[in-house]
Amino acid sequence: MTTQALTRQDLRRALVWGFALAVLWVVVALIWPTSTFHLAPFLIAAAPPTLFALDENNRTDWTTIFRLAGGGIAFALAATLVVSALGAMQGPAFEVFSGPFVEAAVFAVVGTVAGVGFAWWRMR
């Protein structure tokens, strides 16, 4: 993103919420390491484009939405790596996945697609 784009309050707010959700997941996973928070990566990845699209004043180009989606999936995957590295991903995964790490990565991708899809629906 350009410096001009980062000064926009609505962009920063969407990215801050995505980052805050990622930090929240890491903290909660450290408190309850044997629990699996299946939807956390989905929510983290979907939050930035979704929150940006919910603002009535935002009718923007797709480049901005894709950049926000990239930020959301980066936050989700970074939080997944941190939670895994700290050993707080000890809970069960859905049977279709080989483990909790793969499940989190897939849900992050699905969350990104959902966030971009919602932004498309909202801005059409």
DSSP file (Angstrom, degrees, kcal/mol; ACC not computed):
  #  RESIDUE AA STRUCTURE BP1 BP2  ACC     N-H-->O    O-->H-N    N-H-->O    O-->H-N    TCO  KAPPA ALPHA  PHI   PSI    X-CA   Y-CA   Z-CA
    1    1 A M              0   0    0      0, 0.0     2,-0.1     0, 0.0    63,-0.0   0.000 360.0 360.0 360.0 148.1    0.0    0.0    0.0
    2    2 A T     >  -     0   0    0      1,-0.1     4,-2.0     4,-0.0     5,-0.2  -0.355 360.0-110.0 -78.9 164.7    1.1    3.5   -0.6
    3    3 A T  H  > S+     0   0    0      1,-0.2     4,-1.0     2,-0.2    -1,-0.1   0.885 120.9  53.9 -61.6 -37.6    1.8    6.0    2.1
    4    4 A Q  H  4 S+     0   0    0      1,-0.2     3,-0.5     2,-0.2     4,-0.4   0.894 107.2  50.7 -63.8 -39.7   -1.3    7.9    1.0
    5    5 A A  H >4 S+     0   0    0      1,-0.2     3,-1.1     2,-0.2     6,-0.2   0.879 106.6  54.6 -66.7 -37.3   -3.4    4.7    1.2
    6    6 A L  H 3< S+     0   0    0     -4,-2.0    -1,-0.2     1,-0.3    -2,-0.2   0.705  98.5  63.3 -71.9 -17.8   -2.2    4.0    4.8
    7    7 A T  T 3< S+     0   0    0     -4,-1.0     2,-0.4    -3,-0.5    -1,-0.3   0.646  77.1 105.5 -80.2 -12.5   -3.3    7.4    6.0
    8    8 A R    <>  -     0   0    0     -3,-1.1     4,-2.0    -4,-0.4     3,-0.3  -0.540  68.1-145.3 -69.3 127.1   -6.9    6.7    5.2
    9    9 A Q  H  > S+     0   0    0     -2,-0.4     4,-2.4     1,-0.2     5,-0.2   0.856  95.4  55.4 -61.8 -39.0   -8.6    6.1    8.5
   10   10 A D  H  > S+     0   0    0      2,-0.2     4,-1.7     1,-0.2    -1,-0.2   0.853 108.5  48.0 -68.2 -34.1  -11.0    3.4    7.1
   11   11 A L  H  > S+     0   0    0     -3,-0.3     4,-2.2    -6,-0.2     5,-0.2   0.931 113.0  47.4 -69.6 -45.3   -8.1    1.3    5.8
   12   12 A R  H  X S+     0   0    0     -4,-2.0     4,-2.8     1,-0.2    -2,-0.2   0.901 110.0  53.3 -62.9 -40.3   -6.2    1.5    9.1
   13   13 A R  H  X S+     0   0    0     -4,-2.4     4,-2.1     1,-0.2    -1,-0.2   0.918 109.4  48.0 -62.3 -43.4   -9.3    0.7   11.1
   14   14 A A  H  X S+     0   0    0     -4,-1.7     4,-1.8     1,-0.2    -1,-0.2   0.909 114.7  45.8 -64.0 -42.1  -10.0   -2.5    9.1
   15   15 A L  H  X S+     0   0    0     -4,-2.2     4,-2.5     2,-0.2    -2,-0.2   0.878 110.2  53.6 -69.5 -37.1   -6.3   -3.6    9.4
   16   16 A V  H  X S+     0   0    0     -4,-2.8     4,-2.8     2,-0.2    -2,-0.2   0.898 108.2  50.5 -64.5 -39.3   -6.2   -2.9   13.1
   17   17 A W  H  X S+     0   0    0     -4,-2.1     4,-2.3     2,-0.2    -1,-0.2   0.903 110.4  49.4 -65.4 -40.1   -9.3   -5.0   13.7
   18   18 A G  H  X S+     0   0    0     -4,-1.8     4,-1.8     2,-0.2    -2,-0.2   0.923 113.8  45.8 -62.6 -43.6   -7.7   -7.9   11.7
   19   19 A F  H  X S+     0   0    0     -4,-2.5     4,-2.4     2,-0.2    -2,-0.2   0.899 111.0  52.8 -65.6 -41.0   -4.5   -7.6   13.7
   20   20 A A  H  X S+     0   0    0     -4,-2.8     4,-2.5     1,-0.2    -2,-0.2   0.892 108.3  50.4 -63.7 -39.8   -6.4   -7.3   17.0
   21   21 A L  H  X S+     0   0    0     -4,-2.3     4,-2.3     2,-0.2    -1,-0.2   0.887 109.5  51.6 -64.6 -38.0   -8.3  -10.5   16.2
   22   22 A A  H  X S+     0   0    0     -4,-1.8     4,-2.0     2,-0.2    -2,-0.2   0.927 111.6  46.0 -64.5 -44.3   -5.0  -12.3   15.5
   23   23 A V  H  X S+     0   0    0     -4,-2.4     4,-2.4     1,-0.2    -2,-0.2   0.903 111.0  53.5 -64.2 -40.9   -3.5  -11.2   18.8
   24   24 A L  H  X S+     0   0    0     -4,-2.5     4,-2.7     1,-0.2     5,-0.2   0.910 107.9  50.3 -60.8 -42.6   -6.7  -12.2   20.6
   25   25 A W  H  X S+     0   0    0     -4,-2.3     4,-2.7     1,-0.2    -1,-0.2   0.913 110.0  50.1 -63.0 -42.1   -6.6  -15.7   19.1
   26   26 A V  H  X S+     0   0    0     -4,-2.0     4,-1.8     2,-0.2    -2,-0.2   0.930 113.3  46.0 -62.0 -44.5   -2.9  -16.1   20.2
   27   27 A V  H  X S+     0   0    0     -4,-2.4     4,-1.6     2,-0.2    -2,-0.2   0.937 115.1  45.5 -64.3 -47.1   -3.7  -15.0   23.7
   28   28 A V  H  X S+     0   0    0     -4,-2.7     4,-2.5     1,-0.2    -1,-0.2   0.887 111.4  53.0 -66.0 -38.1   -6.8  -17.2   24.0
   29   29 A A  H  < S+     0   0    0     -4,-2.7    -1,-0.2    -5,-0.2    -2,-0.2   0.854 107.8  51.8 -65.9 -33.5   -5.0  -20.2   22.5
   30   30 A L  H  < S+     0   0    0     -4,-1.8    -1,-0.2    -5,-0.2    -2,-0.2   0.844 111.0  47.7 -69.5 -32.5   -2.2  -19.8   25.1
   31   31 A I  H  < S+     0   0    0     -4,-1.6    -2,-0.2     1,-0.3    -1,-0.2   0.909 128.1  24.4 -73.6 -41.9   -4.8  -19.8   27.9
   32   32 A W  S >< S+     0   0    0     -4,-2.5     3,-1.4    -5,-0.1    -1,-0.3  -0.687  70.7 165.6-122.8  76.0   -6.6  -22.9   26.5
   33   33 A P  T 3  S+     0   0    0      0, 0.0    57,-2.1     0, 0.0    58,-0.6   0.719  74.5  55.7 -69.2 -20.6   -4.0  -24.8   24.4
   34   34 A T  T 3  S+     0   0    0     56,-0.2     2,-0.3    55,-0.1    55,-0.1   0.467  92.6  86.9 -91.9   0.4   -6.1  -28.0   24.2
   35   35 A S  S <  S-     0   0    0     -3,-1.4     2,-0.6    -6,-0.2    56,-0.5  -0.748  71.5-139.5 -95.9 147.2   -9.1  -26.2   22.8
   36   36 A T        -     0   0    0     -2,-0.3     2,-1.0    54,-0.1     3,-0.1  -0.929   6.2-161.0-108.6 124.9   -9.5  -25.7   19.1
   37   37 A F    >   +     0   0    0     -2,-0.6     3,-1.3     1,-0.2    -8,-0.0  -0.740  16.1 179.7-102.9  82.5  -10.8  -22.4   17.9
   38   38 A H  T 3  S+     0   0    0     -2,-1.0     4,-0.4     1,-0.3    -1,-0.2   0.825  74.1  43.4 -58.3 -39.9  -11.8  -23.6   14.4
   39   39 A L  T 3> S+     0   0    0      1,-0.2     4,-2.7    -3,-0.1    -1,-0.3   0.497  86.3  93.1 -90.1  -2.7  -13.3  -20.3   13.1
   40   40 A A  H <> S+     0   0    0     -3,-1.3     4,-2.5     1,-0.2     5,-0.2   0.938  88.7  44.3 -58.5 -49.9  -10.5  -18.0   14.4
   41   41 A P  H  > S+     0   0    0      0, 0.0     4,-2.3     0, 0.0    -1,-0.2   0.881 113.0  53.6 -63.7 -34.4   -8.4  -18.0   11.2
   42   42 A F  H  > S+     0   0    0     -4,-0.4     4,-2.2     2,-0.2    -2,-0.2   0.945 111.9  44.0 -60.8 -48.8  -11.6  -17.6    9.2
   43   43 A L  H  X S+     0   0    0     -4,-2.7     4,-1.7     1,-0.2    -1,-0.2   0.891 112.8  51.3 -66.2 -40.3  -12.6  -14.5   11.1
   44   44 A I  H  < S+     0   0    0     -4,-2.5    -1,-0.2    -5,-0.2    -2,-0.2   0.932 114.3  43.3 -62.9 -45.4   -9.2  -13.0   11.1
   45   45 A A  H  < S+     0   0    0     -4,-2.3    28,-0.2    -5,-0.2    27,-0.2   0.855 117.7  44.9 -70.2 -35.4   -8.8  -13.3    7.4
   46   46 A A  H  X S+     0   0    0     -4,-2.2     4,-1.8    -5,-0.2     5,-0.2   0.718  95.7  79.6 -81.8 -21.0  -12.3  -12.1    6.5
   47   47 A A  H  X S+     0   0    0     -4,-1.7     4,-3.1    -5,-0.2     5,-0.4   0.916  86.4  50.6 -60.4 -53.1  -12.3   -9.1    8.9
   48   48 A P  H  > S+     0   0    0      0, 0.0     4,-2.1     0, 0.0     5,-0.2   0.937 116.7  37.1 -58.8 -51.9  -10.4   -6.5    7.0
   49   49 A P  H  > S+     0   0    0      0, 0.0     4,-2.1     0, 0.0    -2,-0.2   0.884 119.6  50.6 -67.4 -32.6  -12.2   -6.6    3.6
   50   50 A T  H  X S+     0   0    0     -4,-1.8     4,-1.5     2,-0.2    -3,-0.2   0.946 111.8  45.1 -67.9 -47.6  -15.5   -7.2    5.3
   51   51 A L  H  X S+     0   0    0     -4,-3.1     4,-0.7    -5,-0.2    -1,-0.2   0.880 113.2  51.6 -64.3 -37.6  -15.2   -4.3    7.7
   52   52 A F  H >< S+     0   0    0     -4,-2.1     3,-0.8    -5,-0.4    -1,-0.2   0.914 110.4  48.4 -64.0 -42.1  -14.0   -2.0    5.0
   53   53 A A  H 3< S+     0   0    0     -4,-2.1    -1,-0.2     1,-0.2    -2,-0.2   0.752 101.4  65.0 -71.6 -23.3  -17.0   -2.9    2.8
   54   54 A L  H 3< S+     0   0    0     -4,-1.5     2,-0.4    -5,-0.1    -1,-0.2   0.742  79.0  95.7 -71.5 -22.0  -19.4   -2.3    5.6
   55   55 A D  S X< S-     0   0    0     -3,-0.8     3,-1.6    -4,-0.7   -45,-0.0  -0.575  73.6-143.7 -71.4 124.1  -18.6    1.4    5.7
   56   56 A E  T 3  S+     0   0    0     -2,-0.4    -1,-0.2     1,-0.3    -4,-0.0   0.767  95.5  57.4 -61.4 -27.4  -21.2    3.1    3.6
   57   57 A N  T 3  S+     0   0    0      1,-0.1     2,-1.1     2,-0.0    -1,-0.3   0.561  82.9  97.9 -82.8  -7.3  -18.7    5.7    2.2
   58   58 A N    <   +     0   0    0     -3,-1.6     2,-0.5    -6,-0.2    -1,-0.1  -0.704  30.3 146.0 -93.6  98.5  -16.3    3.1    0.8
   59   59 A R        +     0   0    0     -2,-1.1     2,-0.2     0, 0.0    -6,-0.0  -0.892  34.6 148.7-122.9  96.9  -16.9    2.6   -2.9
   60   60 A T        -     0   0    0     -2,-0.5     2,-0.1     1,-0.1    -2,-0.0  -0.580  48.1 -77.6-127.3-179.5  -13.4    1.9   -4.0
   61   61 A D    >>  -     0   0    0     -2,-0.2     4,-1.0     1,-0.1     3,-0.5  -0.344  41.9-112.5 -79.1 165.0  -11.3    0.0   -6.5
   62   62 A W  H 3> S+     0   0    0      1,-0.2     4,-2.7     2,-0.2     5,-0.2   0.725 109.6  72.2 -72.8 -21.1  -10.6   -3.7   -6.3
   63   63 A T  H 3> S+     0   0    0      1,-0.2     4,-2.1     2,-0.2    -1,-0.2   0.913  97.9  49.0 -59.8 -41.7   -7.0   -3.2   -5.6
   64   64 A T  H <> S+     0   0    0     -3,-0.5     4,-2.4     2,-0.2    -1,-0.2   0.914 111.0  49.4 -64.3 -43.3   -7.8   -1.9   -2.1
   65   65 A I  H  X S+     0   0    0     -4,-1.0     4,-2.5     1,-0.2    -2,-0.2   0.921 112.1  48.0 -63.0 -44.0  -10.0   -4.8   -1.4
   66   66 A F  H  X S+     0   0    0     -4,-2.7     4,-2.2     2,-0.2    -1,-0.2   0.857 110.6  51.7 -67.5 -34.0   -7.4   -7.3   -2.5
   67   67 A R  H  X S+     0   0    0     -4,-2.1     4,-2.2    -5,-0.2    -1,-0.2   0.916 111.1  47.4 -66.4 -42.5   -4.7   -5.5   -0.4
   68   68 A L  H  X S+     0   0    0     -4,-2.4     4,-2.4     2,-0.2    -2,-0.2   0.898 111.3  51.3 -64.7 -39.1   -6.9   -5.7    2.6
   69   69 A A  H  X S+     0   0    0     -4,-2.5     4,-2.5     2,-0.2     5,-0.2   0.894 108.8  51.8 -63.9 -39.1   -7.6   -9.4    1.9
   70   70 A G  H  X S+     0   0    0     -4,-2.2     4,-1.9     1,-0.2    -2,-0.2   0.890 110.0  48.8 -63.6 -39.5   -3.9   -9.9    1.7
   71   71 A G  H  X S+     0   0    0     -4,-2.2     4,-2.3     2,-0.2    -2,-0.2   0.902 110.6  51.4 -65.0 -40.5   -3.4   -8.3    5.0
   72   72 A G  H  X S+     0   0    0     -4,-2.4     4,-2.3     1,-0.2    -2,-0.2   0.918 112.0  44.4 -64.2 -44.6   -6.1  -10.4    6.6
   73   73 A I  H  X S+     0   0    0     -4,-2.5     4,-2.7   -28,-0.2     5,-0.2   0.848 111.4  55.0 -70.7 -31.2   -4.7  -13.7    5.4
   74   74 A A  H  X S+     0   0    0     -4,-1.9     4,-2.4    -5,-0.2    -2,-0.2   0.922 109.7  46.6 -64.9 -42.4   -1.2  -12.6    6.4
   75   75 A F  H  X S+     0   0    0     -4,-2.3     4,-2.5     2,-0.2    -2,-0.2   0.922 113.7  48.8 -62.7 -43.9   -2.5  -11.9    9.9
   76   76 A A  H  X S+     0   0    0     -4,-2.3     4,-2.0     1,-0.2    -2,-0.2   0.918 114.7  43.4 -64.8 -44.2   -4.3  -15.2   10.0
   77   77 A L  H  X S+     0   0    0     -4,-2.7     4,-2.3     2,-0.2    -1,-0.2   0.870 113.5  51.6 -71.3 -35.5   -1.3  -17.2    8.8
   78   78 A A  H  X S+     0   0    0     -4,-2.4     4,-2.4    -5,-0.2    -2,-0.2   0.922 111.3  47.4 -65.1 -42.8    1.1  -15.4   11.1
   79   79 A A  H  X S+     0   0    0     -4,-2.5     4,-2.9     2,-0.2     5,-0.2   0.882 110.2  53.6 -64.7 -37.3   -1.1  -16.1   14.1
   80   80 A T  H  X S+     0   0    0     -4,-2.0     4,-2.4     2,-0.2    -2,-0.2   0.921 109.8  47.3 -61.5 -44.3   -1.4  -19.7   13.0
   81   81 A L  H  X S+     0   0    0     -4,-2.3     4,-2.8     2,-0.2    -2,-0.2   0.910 113.6  47.8 -63.4 -42.5    2.4  -19.9   12.9
   82   82 A V  H  X S+     0   0    0     -4,-2.4     4,-2.1     2,-0.2     6,-0.2   0.939 112.8  47.3 -64.8 -47.1    2.7  -18.3   16.3
   83   83 A V  H  <>S+     0   0    0     -4,-2.9     5,-2.4     1,-0.2     6,-0.3   0.910 115.7  45.9 -61.5 -41.9    0.1  -20.5   18.0
   84   84 A S  H ><5S+     0   0    0     -4,-2.4     3,-1.3    -5,-0.2     5,-0.2   0.920 111.8  50.6 -66.9 -43.9    1.7  -23.6   16.5
   85   85 A A  H 3<5S+     0   0    0     -4,-2.8    -2,-0.2     1,-0.3    -1,-0.2   0.831 108.9  52.4 -64.5 -32.4    5.2  -22.5   17.4
   86   86 A L  T 3<5S-     0   0    0     -4,-2.1    -1,-0.3    -5,-0.2    -2,-0.2   0.466 114.7-117.2 -83.3  -0.9    4.2  -21.9   21.0
   87   87 A G  T < 5S+     0   0    0     -3,-1.3    -3,-0.2    -4,-0.3     3,-0.1   0.742  78.3 125.9  75.1  23.3    2.6  -25.3   21.2
   88   88 A A      < +     0   0    0     -5,-2.4     2,-0.2    -6,-0.2     3,-0.2   0.184  48.2  84.2-100.0  17.4   -0.9  -24.0   21.8
   89   89 A M        +     0   0    0     -6,-0.3    -1,-0.2    -5,-0.2    12,-0.1  -0.456  49.4 122.3-113.4  57.9   -2.4  -26.0   18.9
   90   90 A Q        +     0   0    0    -57,-2.1   -56,-0.2    -2,-0.2    -1,-0.2   0.463  43.3 103.1 -99.2  -3.5   -3.0  -29.2   20.8
   91   91 A G  S    S-     0   0    0    -58,-0.6   -56,-0.2   -56,-0.5     2,-0.1  -0.201  80.0 -85.4 -77.1 171.3   -6.8  -29.5   20.2
   92   92 A P        -     0   0    0      0, 0.0     2,-0.3     0, 0.0    -1,-0.1  -0.363  37.0-146.0 -75.5 155.4   -8.5  -31.7   17.8
   93   93 A A        -     0   0    0      4,-0.1     8,-0.0     1,-0.1   -57,-0.0  -0.764  35.1 -82.6-111.8 163.2   -9.1  -30.9   14.1
   94   94 A F    >   -     0   0    0     -2,-0.3     3,-1.9     1,-0.1     5,-0.1  -0.375  46.1-113.6 -61.6 148.1  -12.0  -31.8   11.9
   95   95 A E  T 3  S+     0   0    0      1,-0.3    -1,-0.1     3,-0.1    -2,-0.0   0.716 111.3  65.3 -62.0 -23.4  -11.5  -35.3   10.5
   96   96 A V  T 3  S+     0   0    0      2,-0.0     2,-0.3     7,-0.0    -1,-0.3   0.653  95.1  71.2 -75.6 -12.6  -11.1  -34.1    6.9
   97   97 A F  S <  S-     0   0    0     -3,-1.9    -4,-0.1     1,-0.1     4,-0.0  -0.754  79.9-133.7-104.4 151.4   -7.9  -32.3    7.8
   98   98 A S  S    S-     0   0    0     -2,-0.3    -1,-0.1     1,-0.2     3,-0.1   0.679  82.2 -24.0 -76.6 -16.4   -4.6  -33.9    8.7
   99   99 A G  S  > S-     0   0    0     -5,-0.1     4,-2.1     1,-0.1    -1,-0.2  -0.975  73.1 -82.9-178.3 174.1   -4.1  -31.7   11.7
  100  100 A P  H  > S+     0   0    0      0, 0.0     4,-2.5     0, 0.0     5,-0.2   0.828 120.8  56.4 -65.0 -32.0   -4.9  -28.4   13.3
  101  101 A F  H  > S+     0   0    0      2,-0.2     4,-2.2     1,-0.2     5,-0.2   0.934 109.6  44.5 -66.0 -44.8   -2.3  -26.4   11.4
  102  102 A V  H  > S+     0   0    0      2,-0.2     4,-2.5     1,-0.2     5,-0.2   0.903 112.6  53.1 -64.7 -41.0   -3.7  -27.5    8.0
  103  103 A E  H  X S+     0   0    0     -4,-2.1     4,-2.6     1,-0.2    -2,-0.2   0.928 109.5  48.1 -59.6 -45.8   -7.2  -26.8    9.2
  104  104 A A  H  X S+     0   0    0     -4,-2.5     4,-1.9     1,-0.2    -1,-0.2   0.899 111.4  50.1 -63.6 -40.7   -6.3  -23.3   10.3
  105  105 A A  H  X S+     0   0    0     -4,-2.2     4,-1.9     2,-0.2    -1,-0.2   0.912 112.1  47.2 -64.6 -42.0   -4.5  -22.6    6.9
  106  106 A V  H  X S+     0   0    0     -4,-2.5     4,-2.6     1,-0.2    -2,-0.2   0.919 111.8  50.1 -66.0 -43.2   -7.6  -23.8    5.0
  107  107 A F  H  X S+     0   0    0     -4,-2.6     4,-2.4     1,-0.2    -1,-0.2   0.836 107.7  55.0 -65.5 -31.1  -10.0  -21.8    7.1
  108  108 A A  H  X S+     0   0    0     -4,-1.9     4,-2.0     2,-0.2    -1,-0.2   0.915 109.9  46.0 -65.4 -42.5   -7.7  -18.7    6.5
  109  109 A V  H  X S+     0   0    0     -4,-1.9     4,-2.3     2,-0.2    -2,-0.2   0.923 113.5  48.6 -65.5 -43.8   -8.0  -19.1    2.8
  110  110 A V  H  X S+     0   0    0     -4,-2.6     4,-2.5     1,-0.2    -2,-0.2   0.888 110.2  52.5 -64.4 -38.1  -11.8  -19.7    3.0
  111  111 A G  H  X S+     0   0    0     -4,-2.4     4,-2.6     2,-0.2    -1,-0.2   0.876 108.0  51.2 -64.0 -37.9  -12.1  -16.6    5.2
  112  112 A T  H  X S+     0   0    0     -4,-2.0     4,-2.4     2,-0.2     5,-0.2   0.934 111.4  46.8 -64.3 -45.7  -10.2  -14.5    2.6
  113  113 A V  H  X S+     0   0    0     -4,-2.3     4,-2.5     1,-0.2    -2,-0.2   0.903 113.2  49.7 -62.7 -40.9  -12.5  -15.7   -0.2
  114  114 A A  H  X S+     0   0    0     -4,-2.5     4,-2.6     2,-0.2    -2,-0.2   0.905 110.3  50.0 -65.4 -41.3  -15.5  -15.0    2.0
  115  115 A G  H  X S+     0   0    0     -4,-2.6     4,-2.2     2,-0.2    -2,-0.2   0.915 113.7  44.6 -63.9 -43.4  -14.3  -11.5    2.8
  116  116 A V  H  X S+     0   0    0     -4,-2.4     4,-2.5     2,-0.2    -2,-0.2   0.894 113.3  52.1 -67.2 -39.5  -13.6  -10.6   -0.8
  117  117 A G  H  X S+     0   0    0     -4,-2.5     4,-2.5    -5,-0.2    -2,-0.2   0.900 109.9  48.2 -63.0 -40.9  -17.0  -12.2   -1.8
  118  118 A F  H  X S+     0   0    0     -4,-2.6     4,-2.7     2,-0.2    -1,-0.2   0.913 110.9  50.8 -65.4 -41.7  -18.8  -10.1    0.8
  119  119 A A  H  X S+     0   0    0     -4,-2.2     4,-2.2     2,-0.2    -2,-0.2   0.910 110.8  49.2 -62.1 -41.7  -17.0   -7.0   -0.4
  120  120 A W  H  X S+     0   0    0     -4,-2.5     4,-0.7     2,-0.2    -2,-0.2   0.940 113.1  46.7 -61.2 -46.7  -18.0   -7.7   -4.0
  121  121 A W  H >< S+     0   0    0     -4,-2.5     3,-0.5     1,-0.2    -2,-0.2   0.899 115.2  46.7 -62.3 -41.0  -21.6   -8.3   -2.9
  122  122 A R  H 3< S+     0   0    0     -4,-2.7    -1,-0.2     1,-0.2    -2,-0.2   0.832 115.9  43.3 -71.8 -32.8  -21.7   -5.1   -0.9
  123  123 A M  H 3<        0   0    0     -4,-2.2    -1,-0.2     1,-0.2    -2,-0.2   0.388 360.0 360.0 -99.0   4.2  -20.1   -2.9   -3.5
  124  124 A R    <<        0   0    0     -4,-0.7    -1,-0.2    -3,-0.5    -2,-0.1   0.510 360.0 360.0 -77.4 360.0  -21.9   -4.0   -6.6
